[in-house]
Amino acid sequence: MEMVQTGAITHLLLDIEGTTCPVAFVGSTLFPYARDHAPEFLHRHGEEAAVQELVKEIAEAWRNDHNPGPPRPLAEEALPQGWLLPYLDHLIRHDVKLPAWKELQGMIWADGYARGELEGPLFDDVPSNLRRWAEQGLVLAVYSSGSVAAQQLLYGHSSGGDLRYLFSHWFDTRTGGKKDPSSYRTIAAEMGTEPATILFVSDSLAELQAANATGLSVLFSERPGNPETDSEGFPRVQSFEGLDLRRTSAMA
């Protein structure tokens, strides 16, 4: 990893998938878990007002979907798990980010984490270095396409223990798209600092380009299983071990 001396970094903004956690965890573990446990969850919690509201929103989206996938049911059964599941499977397979389904997924995952059936598999070097940077006084933040609730579940039930206390800020796509430079200006403002003091680490080249265009320092995360391998000149990091952020920032 080649570093470029540019000034002091005081804030560290971290992606999750492909940066602190394997990319495969979401697609191979979380999404299938939500799909497989949706019937049981809806059976146990289907009478709760919050769940009923989400089911109503998903059903409305299905009725208005121009590419609905499975045929719509002729009648909605009393229990939602029967008639709704084909559409939920359709949303997962096509990675449709329907807000109501994302929220329902979060509830199912929270249940799984609480039962000990799910655990956030952080890369081995991540927990100790997060603690090290926090002890050095760096402000740590998360920016992921997953909801803030999902982020906090992962770090609250991680392979390194409950690490939520290490982070001062949590950002998801409600802040803005991760490929939109304006999102990083918003993040800097919400963190109360200048963009130049922030180092953003991600496995997505488009995200790094957007952040760097706003003045953030960036590092390209090169972890096993990551789909992107071309950093196009951005400095790379394969492990957080030995990465000293107190006096050094990395930019293209």
C-alpha positions in Angstrom: 0.0 0.0 0.0 1.5 3.3 -1.1 0.6 6.3 1.1 0.7 9.9 0.3 1.5 12.5 3.0 -1.2 15.2 2.8 -2.1 16.2 6.4 -3.9 15.1 9.5 -6.8 12.7 9.4 -9.1 13.1 12.3 -12.2 11.3 11.1 -12.5 7.8 9.6 -15.5 6.9 7.4 -15.9 3.2 6.8 -18.0 1.2 4.3 -19.0 -2.3 5.6 -19.3 -4.9 2.8 -15.9 -5.6 1.4 -14.2 -3.3 3.9 -14.9 -4.5 7.4 -17.0 -7.5 6.6 -17.0 -10.0 3.6 -19.2 -9.0 0.7 -20.8 -12.5 0.7 -22.3 -12.1 4.2 -25.3 -10.0 3.0 -26.0 -12.1 -0.2 -25.2 -15.5 1.2 -26.4 -15.1 4.8 -28.6 -12.1 5.6 -30.8 -12.2 2.5 -31.5 -16.0 2.7 -32.1 -15.7 6.4 -34.8 -13.1 5.9 -36.4 -15.1 3.1 -36.3 -18.4 5.0 -37.5 -16.9 8.4 -40.1 -14.6 7.0 -43.0 -17.2 7.4 -42.1 -17.9 11.0 -41.6 -14.2 11.8 -44.8 -13.1 10.3 -46.7 -15.9 12.0 -45.3 -14.8 15.4 -45.5 -11.1 14.9 -48.1 -10.7 12.2 -50.7 -9.1 14.6 -48.3 -6.3 15.6 -49.3 -2.9 14.2 -45.8 -2.1 12.9 -45.6 -5.4 11.0 -49.1 -5.1 9.6 -48.3 -1.6 8.3 -45.2 -3.0 6.5 -47.1 -5.9 5.1 -49.7 -3.4 3.8 -47.0 -1.3 2.1 -45.4 -4.4 0.5 -48.8 -5.6 -0.8 -49.5 -2.2 -2.2 -46.1 -2.2 -4.0 -46.9 -5.6 -5.4 -50.3 -4.4 -6.8 -48.6 -1.4 -8.4 -45.5 -3.2 -9.6 -45.2 -3.1 -13.4 -42.8 -6.1 -13.2 -44.3 -8.0 -10.3 -42.6 -11.3 -10.9 -44.9 -14.0 -9.4 -48.6 -13.8 -10.2 -50.6 -11.7 -7.7 -52.9 -13.7 -5.4 -56.6 -13.5 -6.1 -57.3 -12.9 -2.4 -55.1 -12.0 0.5 -55.2 -14.7 3.2 -55.7 -13.9 6.8 -52.1 -14.7 7.6 -49.7 -12.7 5.5 -46.9 -15.3 5.3 -48.9 -17.4 2.8 -49.6 -15.0 0.0 -46.8 -12.5 0.4 -43.8 -14.8 0.3 -43.5 -15.3 -3.5 -43.2 -11.5 -3.9 -40.6 -11.2 -1.1 -38.5 -13.9 -2.8 -38.9 -11.9 -6.0 -37.6 -8.7 -4.3 -34.6 -10.6 -2.9 -33.6 -12.3 -6.2 -33.8 -9.0 -8.1 -32.2 -6.9 -5.3 -35.2 -4.6 -5.3 -34.7 -2.1 -2.4 -38.3 -1.6 -1.4 -38.2 0.5 1.8 -40.9 -1.5 3.6 -39.3 -4.8 2.8 -35.9 -3.5 3.9 -37.5 -2.5 7.2 -39.2 -5.8 7.6 -35.9 -7.6 6.8 -34.3 -5.5 9.6 -36.9 -6.8 12.0 -36.2 -10.4 11.0 -32.5 -9.9 11.3 -32.8 -8.3 14.7 -34.7 -11.4 15.8 -32.0 -13.6 14.4 -29.2 -11.7 16.1 -31.1 -11.7 19.4 -31.4 -15.5 19.2 -27.8 -15.9 18.4 -28.5 -17.3 15.0 -26.7 -14.4 13.2 -23.3 -12.8 13.8 -21.5 -10.1 11.9 -18.3 -11.8 10.6 -15.8 -9.0 10.6 -12.4 -9.5 9.1 -9.9 -10.6 11.8 -7.9 -7.3 11.7 -11.0 -5.1 12.1 -12.0 -5.1 15.8 -8.6 -4.5 17.3 -7.8 -1.7 14.9 -11.2 0.0 15.4 -10.4 0.0 19.1 -6.9 1.3 18.5 -8.1 4.2 16.3 -10.8 5.1 18.8 -8.2 5.1 21.6 -6.0 7.4 19.5 -8.9 9.9 19.4 -10.1 9.4 15.8 -13.8 9.9 15.2 -15.2 6.7 13.6 -18.3 6.6 11.4 -20.1 4.1 9.2 -21.5 4.8 5.7 -23.3 1.8 4.1 -26.2 1.2 1.7 -27.7 -1.0 4.5 -29.9 0.8 6.9 -28.5 2.3 10.1 -30.5 -0.2 12.0 -28.9 -3.1 10.1 -25.4 -1.5 10.5 -25.9 -1.3 14.3 -27.2 -4.9 14.5 -24.1 -6.1 12.6 -21.6 -4.2 14.8 -23.7 -4.9 18.0 -23.5 -8.7 17.4 -20.1 -9.0 15.6 -17.4 -11.6 15.7 -15.4 -9.0 17.7 -18.2 -8.4 20.2 -20.4 -5.3 20.6 -18.5 -2.5 18.8 -21.2 0.1 18.5 -19.7 2.3 21.2 -16.7 2.9 18.9 -18.7 4.8 16.3 -19.9 8.4 16.7 -21.9 8.6 13.4 -24.0 6.3 11.3 -25.0 7.1 7.7 -27.1 5.2 5.1 -28.6 6.1 1.8 -31.1 8.4 3.5 -28.1 10.8 3.6 -27.7 10.4 -0.1 -26.4 8.0 -2.7 -22.9 6.7 -2.1 -21.9 7.6 -5.7 -23.1 11.2 -5.3 -20.4 13.7 -4.2 -23.0 15.8 -2.4 -23.5 13.0 0.0 -20.0 13.3 1.3 -20.4 17.1 1.8 -23.5 16.3 3.8 -21.6 13.8 5.9 -18.7 16.2 6.6 -21.2 18.8 7.7 -23.0 16.4 10.0 -19.7 15.2 11.5 -18.7 18.9 12.1 -15.5 18.8 10.2 -13.9 19.6 6.8 -13.8 17.0 4.1 -10.0 17.1 4.0 -9.9 15.7 7.6 -11.9 12.6 6.6 -10.5 9.3 5.3 -13.1 7.1 3.5 -12.4 3.4 3.0 -14.5 1.4 0.5 -14.3 -1.4 -2.0 -16.3 0.6 -4.6 -14.3 2.7 -7.1 -17.3 4.8 -7.9 -17.8 5.7 -4.2 -14.2 6.6 -3.8 -14.3 8.8 -6.9 -17.3 10.6 -5.5 -15.7 11.1 -2.1 -12.4 12.2 -3.5 -14.1 14.7 -5.7 -15.5 16.3 -2.6 -12.1 16.5 -0.9 -12.0 13.4 1.2 -8.9 11.2 1.3 -9.7 7.7 0.2 -8.4 4.1 0.4 -9.5 1.3 -1.9 -10.3 -1.8 0.2 -8.8 -4.9 -1.4 -10.3 -7.8 0.6 -10.8 -11.5 -0.4 -14.0 -12.0 -2.4 -14.4 -8.4 -3.4 -15.8 -8.1 -7.0 -13.8 -4.9 -7.9 -10.0 -5.2 -8.2 -9.1 -2.1 -10.2 -8.4 1.0 -8.0 -7.5 3.2 -10.9 -4.6 4.7 -9.0 -6.2 5.1 -5.6 -4.1 3.7 -2.8 -5.0 0.2 -1.7 -5.4 -1.4 1.7 -5.6 -5.1 2.3 -5.5 -5.0 6.1 -5.9 -2.4 8.8 -2.9 -3.8 10.6 -0.2 -1.2 10.9 -2.3 1.5 9.2 -1.4 4.7 11.0 -4.0 7.4 10.4 -2.8 10.0 13.0 -0.5 11.9 10.7 -1.1 10.4 7.2 -3.9 10.6 4.8 -4.2 8.8 1.5 -5.4 10.2 -1.8 -5.1 9.5 -5.5 
